[in-house]
Amino acid sequence: MNSNYYFSVNKKKWSIKAIEERKVNKLIQDFQISDFLARLICSRNIKLDKAENFINPSLRTQLPSPLLLKDMDLAIDRISQAFINNEKIAIFGDYDVDGATSSAVLYKSFKLFGNEPSIYIPDRIKEGYGPNIDALKMLKDKGVDLVVTVDCGMTAFKELDYAKDISLDIIVVDHHAPDAKLPSAIAVINPNRIDDSTGLGMLAAVGVSFMLVGALKTKLVEINVINENNIPSLSFLLDLVALGTICDVVPLIGANRALVKQGLRVMSKRQNKGINALFEVSEIEDIPSVFHAGFLLGPRINAGGRVGESSLGAKLLTTDSKSEAKEISYHLNGLNEERKQLEAEVLDQAKNLALSQESYEILVLSSKNWHPGVIGIVASRIVELYNKPTIIITENGLNSKGSGRSIAGKDIGRLITKAKQSNVIINGGGHPMACGLTMDEAKVDDLRQFLNKNNQNQLENNKTIYYVDLAVSINGAIPQLIKELKLAEPFGSGNPEPKFIIKNVNLFNSKIVGENHVKCTLTDSSNSRIDAIAFRCIGTALGKSLLNNYNAHVIGRLKLSEWNGRERLQMHIDDVIEL
């Protein structure tokens, strides 16, 4: 084994990040932080002049003027006109959490400013993603003058041309990678536009929506539509912004880091009745965290779009009724249990198909019987198991739907955009870590071959190396260190939870707990011990390995728990290097 690299049971190539001692000492001196925290920050490759923004993320420094976004001025001019003329406004959102929170941000703001809009969320199964002609016609027939699409609209060329034909004005607010051609609209606000220079491409749609309402507030004050003294700070919306940002798995760096950190503080006040109801049904009593938002709240909101009513999430997040919020949250909780069952069935079948595609670096798995509402989640699970970008497709002739998830360094969104441009799929798009598509089921194998061929050069030139932040000993892993990690939060995509390696330990007392987890104990030459667990690993190489007692280097995350007033550490194992 090369001293610089470790090859694991999961067939991953691991290395410990190199750290400059000069930078460590400078951080300790400038910010009065511990050596441990300084080393962690250095392992993130954060430049010294960016360290202040990392340690103390601020919206004031991280968010530029909203007017720097392309077409923002056009958008707020048109929306302001709608306010002046008392026009009917509709918000057209996506059915996922980003779409629901974006819709809620616009709804609550517009209502606060004096124009209560309607919200339209398309049915995932019947209508699919984004604006459709029937829905736009219906909105026009109901007297709507202006539609603002959120988290969708970038690829709706035909639909937006139709809207223009019937004199229905459209503003697109999105963040998905666009084609070179932009849809026909009054304004297209998307920081990922080729001609946008803000550097805010990491924002989720809800972040872009928050910038829109901030610019709109300023405009409406300037033209005397609203009195600034009568309008509260829009910071009360940051709980929604944090929730949508976390659940869309965009990088928690730069502006997103500030939005989420501030947003979690707002969330802890439990002012939003819908979010508070979700906390209650999820039995969360702790201070809100990225984990709570991403793994407990988000799946319940998504369940409406996946296996129930697509509009339930937005309805929950906009209601001012405590009783209605409670009713919807319990309904969503039930739908989430139904979703879990469907997911388990599809996952079992997808795992079997994945075994037949071992030679491919990108997995494309399909079947006629898979529920379209769970294919995205199953794609995530397959990625976790096999460490390969994965697309899951439910076959339905020319209307076959697919959802994909990726790994670091493999931009699945751009590959899907290329596939659309090459007519391999009918429609599709996404961002580096996730994508969605519509295609002809007869072309599933064509898509598999296309993606793997177009990814080949990247694969040959960039064999992924996975990095450990720091090496620690069992003795050195003390509760105080983990408490210090709070300053490096929020953790998520782009700023992952720190991974540690504990070298030369003995694994023993291994046993299966629950349905598919393995629990064990780690000890070293000093006879110090730490409990450890690996989640959802039964049936994987890691699970098989852990059930044997042996010596190893163990890689994972350190967690702090409290039991009977006593703090103790546990390691959540991600991988093992057998010795």
Sequence and secondary structure as in RCSB ss.txt:
>XXXX:A:sequence
MNSNYYFSVNKKKWSIKAIEERKVNKLIQDFQISDFLARLICSRNIKLDKAENFINPSLRTQLPSPLLLKDMDLA
IDRISQAFINNEKIAIFGDYDVDGATSSAVLYKSFKLFGNEPSIYIPDRIKEGYGPNIDALKMLKDKGVDLVVTV
DCGMTAFKELDYAKDISLDIIVVDHHAPDAKLPSAIAVINPNRIDDSTGLGMLAAVGVSFMLVGALKTKLVEINV
INENNIPSLSFLLDLVALGTICDVVPLIGANRALVKQGLRVMSKRQNKGINALFEVSEIEDIPSVFHAGFLLGPR
INAGGRVGESSLGAKLLTTDSKSEAKEISYHLNGLNEERKQLEAEVLDQAKNLALSQESYEILVLSSKNWHPGVI
GIVASRIVELYNKPTIIITENGLNSKGSGRSIAGKDIGRLITKAKQSNVIINGGGHPMACGLTMDEAKVDDLRQF
LNKNNQNQLENNKTIYYVDLAVSINGAIPQLIKELKLAEPFGSGNPEPKFIIKNVNLFNSKIVGENHVKCTLTDS
SNSRIDAIAFRCIGTALGKSLLNNYNAHVIGRLKLSEWNGRERLQMHIDDVIEL
>XXXX:A:secstr
  TT EE TTS EEEE    HHHHHHHHHHH   HHHHHHHHHTT  GGGHHHHHS  HHHHS  GGGSTTHHHH
HHHHHHHHHTT  EEEEE SSHHHHHHHHHHHHHHHHHT   EEE   TTTT SS  HHHHHHHHHTT  EEEEE
S  TT HHHHHHHHHTT EEEEE  S   SS  SSSEEE TTSTT  SS TT  HHHHHHHHHHHHHHHHHHTTS
S GGGS  GGGGHHHHHHHHHHTT   SHHHHHHHHHHHHHHTTT SHHHHHHHHHTT  S   HHIIIIIIHHH
HHHHHHHS TTHHHHHHH   HHHHHHHHHHHHHHHHHHHHHHHHHHHHHHHHHHTTTT SSEEEEESS  TTTH
HHHHHHHHHHH S EEEEE  GGGEEEEEE  TT  HHHHHHHHHHTTSSSEEEEETTEEEEEE GGGHHHHHHH
HHHHHHHHHHH    EEESEE  TTT  HHHHHHGGGG   BTTB    EEEEEEEEEEEEEETTTEEEEEEE T
T  EEEEEETT TTSHHHHHHTS EEEEEEEEEEEEEETTEEEEEEEEEEEEE 
